[in-house]
Amino acid sequence: MKNIKLVVNNTKKIKQPYFVKKELQTILNLYAKMVSNGTWKDYSLCTGNKEISFNVYKRASEKPILRILKNLKPFYKNERYLIKDKNGKVIQKSESLNFLIDSSSIGKLKLVK
């Protein structure tokens, strides 16, 4: 009888491109607050090899006005979470999503009529 070997390669850890429940809850709480203000109307999720983004729209037919990104392969520790505007310019970056949302002026916007 021949020797049969079973080789299992468990050394590679593949990071799945997703927001964990706590991160998504933080983002959706901000989204609900901004929808109630009348500032945001729609959202979408986009995934890629290096990042996942939560895109926010003022109207569904336009480009996203804001993108909250989770960088899966950051060069620096403080580039784990990013907020970008509609032109792709980085507004703010941090290693903590809660700190990023709290320190930015996004949640402090108010609708003025």
BADREN-171160 format. One record per residue (C-alpha): x, y, z; residue number from 1; residue in three letters. Coordinates in Angstrom, 3 decimals. Each point is the difference from the previous one (the first is absolute). Layout:
N
        xx        yy        zz  seq  type
         X         Y         Z  NUM   ALA
...
//
This chain:
113
        xx        yy        zz  seq  type
     0.000     0.000     0.000    1   MET
     1.275     3.500    -0.864    2   LYS
     0.577     2.681     2.630    3   ASN
    -2.617     2.703    -0.374    4   ILE
     0.542     3.416     1.555    5   LYS
    -2.628     2.607     0.610    6   LEU
     1.482     3.464    -0.204    7   VAL
    -1.997     2.827     1.483    8   VAL
     1.306     3.510    -0.498    9   ASN
    -1.389     2.069     2.857   10   ASN
     2.860     2.475     0.158   11   THR
    -1.626     2.583    -2.259   12   LYS
    -2.467     2.299     1.672   13   LYS
    -2.245     1.614    -2.566   14   ILE
    -1.700     3.192     1.110   15   LYS
    -3.540     0.143    -1.246   16   GLN
    -1.095     3.380    -1.337   17   PRO
    -2.846     0.895     2.314   18   TYR
    -0.977     2.219     2.883   19   PHE
    -0.427    -1.857     3.273   20   VAL
    -3.312     0.410     1.820   21   LYS
     1.214     2.700     2.409   22   LYS
     1.496     2.102    -2.821   23   GLU
    -3.109    -0.285    -2.131   24   LEU
    -2.191     0.913     2.968   25   GLN
     2.054     3.157     0.576   26   THR
    -0.262     0.999    -3.653   27   ILE
    -3.737    -0.739    -0.208   28   LEU
    -0.660     2.038     3.158   29   ASN
     1.692     2.971    -1.670   30   LEU
    -1.941    -0.707    -3.205   31   TYR
    -3.335    -0.057     1.866   32   ALA
     0.823     3.309     1.664   33   LYS
     0.872     1.637    -3.311   34   MET
    -3.094    -1.401    -1.751   35   VAL
    -2.191     1.457     2.747   36   SER
     1.701     3.370    -0.615   37   ASN
    -0.854    -0.311    -3.691   38   GLY
     3.653     0.196    -1.083   39   THR
     0.526    -3.543    -1.262   40   TRP
    -2.453    -2.018    -2.092   41   LYS
     1.611    -3.285    -1.080   42   ASP
     3.045    -2.203     0.584   43   TYR
     1.910    -2.880    -1.547   44   SER
     2.809    -2.370     0.934   45   LEU
     2.946    -0.637    -2.328   46   CYS
     2.657    -2.641     0.526   47   THR
     3.441    -0.474    -1.463   48   GLY
     3.231    -1.824     0.725   49   ASN
     1.477     2.835     2.052   50   LYS
    -3.040     1.778     1.414   51   GLU
    -3.698    -0.008     0.686   52   ILE
    -1.990     3.208    -0.096   53   SER
    -3.334     1.282     1.234   54   PHE
    -1.111     2.553    -2.605   55   ASN
    -2.542     2.697     0.831   56   VAL
    -2.153     1.743    -2.610   57   TYR
    -2.055     3.161     0.049   58   LYS
    -1.955    -1.302    -3.004   59   ARG
     0.153    -3.534    -1.367   60   ALA
     0.938     1.165    -3.486   61   SER
     3.156     1.883     1.033   62   GLU
     3.510    -0.858     1.112   63   LYS
     0.402    -0.745     3.697   64   PRO
     0.465     3.207     1.987   65   ILE
     1.943    -1.819     2.706   66   LEU
     1.832    -3.318     0.351   67   ARG
     0.901    -1.678     3.282   68   ILE
     2.748    -2.514    -0.779   69   LEU
     1.553    -2.875     1.881   70   LYS
     3.490    -0.509    -1.384   71   ASN
     0.897    -3.703     0.173   72   LEU
     3.664     0.495    -0.900   73   LYS
     1.064     3.350     1.505   74   PRO
     3.563     1.261    -0.343   75   PHE
    -0.243     1.861     3.306   76   TYR
    -1.957    -0.806     3.144   77   LYS
    -2.061     3.198    -0.148   78   ASN
    -1.240    -0.798    -3.522   79   GLU
    -2.234    -2.878     1.120   80   ARG
    -3.199     2.077    -0.385   81   TYR
    -0.416     2.898    -2.410   82   LEU
    -2.640     2.533    -0.919   83   ILE
     0.147     1.230    -3.597   84   LYS
    -2.048     2.638    -1.782   85   ASP
    -1.607    -0.372    -3.438   86   LYS
     3.263     0.877    -1.776   87   ASN
     1.972    -2.698     1.836   88   GLY
     1.872     2.418     2.267   89   LYS
     0.671    -1.358     3.494   90   VAL
    -1.811     2.177     2.529   91   ILE
     1.047    -1.889     3.098   92   GLN
     1.734    -3.239     0.990   93   LYS
     0.344    -1.958     3.218   94   SER
     0.723    -3.435     1.423   95   GLU
    -3.363    -0.063     1.811   96   SER
    -3.379     0.356    -1.710   97   LEU
    -1.709     1.389     3.101   98   ASN
     2.683     2.668     0.416   99   PHE
    -0.199     0.840    -3.704  100   LEU
    -3.755     0.595     0.080  101   ILE
     0.032     1.802     3.357  102   ASP
     2.856     2.344    -0.910  103   SER
    -1.279     0.855    -3.470  104   SER
    -2.657     2.636    -0.530  105   SER
    -2.240    -2.389    -1.945  106   ILE
    -2.415    -0.848     2.812  107   GLY
    -0.187     3.618     1.142  108   LYS
    -1.582     1.297    -3.193  109   LEU
    -3.465     1.457     0.353  110   LYS
    -2.603     0.759    -2.630  111   LEU
    -0.718     3.732    -0.203  112   VAL
    -3.187     1.105    -1.716  113   LYS
//
